[in-house]
Amino acid sequence: MMKKQILFLVSLFFINHLLSQVVPQGFLVNQEVETVTIGTQIWMKYNLDVETYQDGTAIERANLAFTRSVVLPSWCYYNYDIANDNTYGKLYNGYAVNDARNICPIGFRVPTRAEFNTLNTYLGTNAGGKLKEAGLTHWASPNTGATNSSGFTGLPGGYMGDAGSSSNISLQGYFWTSTSAGSTNYIRYLRSGDANFTESTAFVLAGGASVRCIKN
C-alpha cells in the first residue's frame, strides 16, 4: 500500500510539473483562475512572463539591448527595469515568438493573426475597450472606453525598439501574433486614447513586445 501511495504522489508531481509554468505575479497556469473564455477561445489573463521554452531550454535575456544586428530569440524587461515585471510581464522579440520550442506554457501557444481577428470580431464595437483593464491604475488618462467586460485585462506594457529604446508604457499595449507579415509578424495593440484593437505590421522582429497566449 505504501509503495502505491508513493508512486501516486510521484506521478502527481510530474503531471503538475508538465501542466504548470510560472506566469506574471507568480501565478501558475490554472484554467479556473488564470484564464478567461471569450467566445470559443480561452486566453491567458496575464502577459507572458517566462524565461524558458516548453522544453525547459532558457530563453536568452537581452542584457544590453534589442539590436538590429542580433537575431537571437530573447526577452527583456521594459526599459531593462525589473520593477516593470510584476505588472506587465516580459517583452519578447519576434525571434523568440517564432521559435519552434514555443515560449507559451504547456497547452498554450502564441495566437495567430486569424485568432486575434476572431477575438476582435466577436467583441465587435469598441473591442479594445472591452479588452483593456478599466481605470487609471496602469493606463494613462483617458483610457477611452475601457470596461474590461471581456475579462482579458489588457495592460499597456509598451515596447522595446531594436536600438535599445523603450516607449509607451502606460499608453499602449502591443501583442505579437505568430503570423508572418513578410519581414516581421503581425501585431495587435491597445491604446489609452481609443477603444480599438488595432492591427499593425510596424514592428520588426528584433524589437520587443508583450505576448498573450491562447489555449491550444
C-alpha positions as CSV (number, residue, x, y, z in Angstrom):
1,M,0.0,0.0,0.0
2,M,2.8,2.4,0.9
3,K,4.6,1.7,-2.4
4,K,1.4,2.5,-4.3
5,Q,0.9,5.8,-2.4
6,I,4.5,6.9,-3.2
7,L,4.1,6.1,-6.9
8,F,0.8,8.0,-6.9
9,L,2.4,11.1,-5.3
10,V,5.4,10.9,-7.7
11,S,3.1,10.7,-10.7
12,L,1.1,13.7,-9.4
13,F,4.4,15.7,-9.1
14,F,5.4,15.1,-12.7
15,I,1.9,15.8,-14.1
16,N,1.7,19.1,-12.2
17,H,5.2,20.0,-13.4
18,L,4.2,19.4,-17.0
19,L,0.9,21.3,-16.8
20,S,2.1,24.3,-15.0
21,Q,4.5,27.1,-15.8
22,V,5.1,30.4,-13.9
23,V,3.4,33.5,-15.4
24,P,3.2,37.1,-14.1
25,Q,2.9,37.8,-10.4
26,G,3.9,34.2,-9.5
27,F,0.7,32.5,-10.7
28,L,0.6,29.1,-12.2
29,V,-1.5,28.3,-15.2
30,N,-4.7,27.2,-13.6
31,Q,-7.6,27.3,-16.1
32,E,-10.1,28.1,-13.3
33,V,-8.2,31.2,-12.2
34,E,-5.6,32.3,-14.8
35,T,-7.6,32.0,-18.0
36,V,-10.7,33.7,-19.4
37,T,-13.1,32.3,-22.0
38,I,-14.1,34.8,-24.7
39,G,-16.4,33.3,-27.2
40,T,-14.9,30.0,-28.3
41,Q,-11.4,31.0,-27.2
42,I,-9.5,30.5,-24.0
43,W,-6.9,33.2,-23.2
44,M,-4.3,33.7,-20.5
45,K,-5.4,36.6,-18.3
46,Y,-1.8,37.9,-17.9
47,N,1.1,38.9,-20.2
48,L,3.7,36.1,-20.6
49,D,6.5,36.2,-18.0
50,V,8.6,33.1,-18.6
51,E,12.3,32.6,-19.1
52,T,12.2,29.1,-20.7
53,Y,10.7,27.4,-23.7
54,Q,8.3,24.5,-23.1
55,D,11.2,22.0,-23.2
56,G,12.9,23.9,-20.4
57,T,15.6,25.5,-22.5
58,A,16.4,29.0,-21.4
59,I,15.4,32.0,-23.5
60,E,18.3,34.4,-23.7
61,R,18.0,37.6,-21.8
62,A,18.8,40.8,-23.7
63,N,21.0,42.3,-21.0
64,L,22.2,45.3,-23.0
65,A,19.6,45.9,-25.8
66,F,17.5,44.5,-28.5
67,T,19.6,45.5,-31.6
68,R,19.1,45.3,-35.3
69,S,22.2,43.0,-35.6
70,V,21.0,40.4,-33.0
71,V,18.7,37.7,-34.3
72,L,18.9,35.6,-31.1
73,P,15.5,34.8,-29.5
74,S,15.5,36.9,-26.4
75,W,13.5,38.8,-23.8
76,C,14.0,41.8,-21.6
77,Y,12.2,44.0,-19.0
78,Y,10.7,47.3,-20.2
79,N,13.5,49.8,-20.0
80,Y,15.6,47.0,-18.5
81,D,13.9,47.6,-15.2
82,I,12.8,44.5,-13.3
83,A,10.2,46.7,-11.4
84,N,8.0,46.5,-14.5
85,D,8.0,42.7,-14.5
86,N,5.4,42.1,-11.8
87,T,2.7,44.1,-13.6
88,Y,3.5,43.9,-17.3
89,G,5.5,40.7,-17.7
90,K,8.4,40.5,-20.1
91,L,8.8,41.8,-23.6
92,Y,9.9,39.2,-26.2
93,N,11.5,39.8,-29.6
94,G,9.9,38.3,-32.7
95,Y,12.6,35.6,-32.9
96,A,11.5,34.2,-29.6
97,V,7.9,34.3,-30.7
98,N,8.8,32.4,-33.9
99,D,10.9,29.8,-32.1
100,A,9.6,26.3,-32.6
101,R,10.2,25.4,-29.0
102,N,7.2,27.6,-28.0
103,I,7.5,30.3,-25.4
104,C,4.0,29.8,-24.1
105,P,3.2,27.4,-21.2
106,I,2.2,23.7,-21.9
107,G,-1.2,23.6,-23.6
108,F,-0.9,27.2,-24.9
109,R,0.6,29.0,-27.9
110,V,1.2,32.4,-29.4
111,P,-2.0,33.4,-31.1
112,T,-2.2,33.7,-34.9
113,R,-3.4,36.7,-36.8
114,A,-6.6,34.9,-37.5
115,E,-7.2,34.2,-33.8
116,F,-6.8,37.8,-32.9
117,N,-9.2,38.7,-35.8
118,T,-11.7,36.2,-34.3
119,L,-11.4,37.9,-30.9
120,N,-11.8,41.3,-32.4
121,T,-14.9,40.3,-34.4
122,Y,-16.5,38.5,-31.5
123,L,-16.2,41.6,-29.3
124,G,-17.4,43.9,-32.0
125,T,-17.7,47.7,-31.5
126,N,-15.2,49.1,-29.0
127,A,-13.4,45.8,-28.9
128,G,-10.3,47.4,-27.4
129,G,-12.2,49.0,-24.6
130,K,-13.7,45.6,-23.7
131,L,-10.2,44.2,-23.6
132,K,-8.4,46.9,-21.6
133,E,-8.1,46.9,-17.9
134,A,-10.5,49.6,-16.6
135,G,-9.4,52.6,-14.6
136,L,-6.1,54.5,-14.4
137,T,-4.1,52.3,-12.1
138,H,-1.9,51.2,-15.1
139,W,-3.4,53.0,-18.0
140,A,-2.7,56.7,-18.6
141,S,-5.7,59.0,-18.9
142,P,-8.1,59.0,-20.7
143,N,-8.2,55.2,-21.2
144,T,-11.0,55.6,-23.6
145,G,-13.9,53.1,-23.5
146,A,-12.1,50.8,-21.1
147,T,-14.5,48.4,-19.3
148,N,-12.7,45.1,-19.4
149,S,-16.1,43.4,-19.9
150,S,-14.3,40.6,-21.7
151,G,-12.1,39.8,-18.6
152,F,-9.0,40.0,-20.8
153,T,-7.4,42.7,-18.6
154,G,-5.2,44.2,-21.3
155,L,-2.3,46.1,-20.0
156,P,-0.1,48.9,-21.5
157,G,3.3,47.2,-21.3
158,G,4.9,49.4,-24.0
159,Y,7.6,48.2,-26.3
160,M,11.4,48.0,-26.7
161,G,12.8,49.1,-30.0
162,D,15.6,47.4,-31.9
163,A,18.1,50.1,-30.9
164,G,17.7,49.9,-27.1
165,S,14.8,52.4,-26.9
166,S,11.7,51.9,-24.8
167,S,8.4,53.7,-25.3
168,N,4.7,53.9,-24.5
169,I,4.4,52.1,-21.2
170,S,1.0,53.1,-19.6
171,L,0.0,54.4,-23.1
172,Q,-0.1,51.3,-25.3
173,G,0.0,47.5,-25.1
174,Y,1.4,45.6,-28.0
175,F,0.8,41.8,-28.6
176,W,2.7,39.6,-31.0
177,T,1.0,37.2,-33.3
178,S,2.7,34.1,-34.7
179,T,1.7,35.0,-38.3
180,S,4.4,36.3,-40.7
181,A,3.9,39.6,-42.5
182,G,7.0,39.2,-44.7
183,S,10.0,40.5,-42.8
184,T,8.1,40.7,-39.5
185,N,5.0,39.4,-37.7
186,Y,1.5,41.0,-37.4
187,I,0.8,42.5,-34.0
188,R,-2.3,43.9,-32.3
189,Y,-2.2,46.8,-30.0
190,L,-4.4,48.7,-27.5
191,R,-4.2,52.4,-26.8
192,S,-5.1,54.7,-24.0
193,G,-6.6,57.2,-26.4
194,D,-9.2,55.0,-28.2
195,A,-11.3,51.8,-27.8
196,N,-9.9,49.9,-30.8
197,F,-7.9,46.7,-31.0
198,T,-5.7,47.7,-33.9
199,E,-3.6,45.5,-36.3
200,S,-0.2,46.6,-37.4
201,T,3.0,45.4,-39.2
202,A,5.1,48.3,-38.0
203,F,7.2,46.2,-35.6
204,V,10.5,44.5,-36.6
205,L,11.4,41.0,-35.3
206,A,14.3,42.5,-33.4
207,G,12.0,44.6,-31.2
208,G,10.2,43.6,-28.1
209,A,6.5,43.4,-27.3
210,S,4.2,41.5,-24.9
211,V,2.8,38.1,-25.6
212,R,-0.7,36.9,-24.5
213,C,-1.1,33.1,-25.0
214,I,-4.1,31.3,-26.3
215,K,-5.1,27.7,-25.4
216,N,-4.4,25.0,-28.0
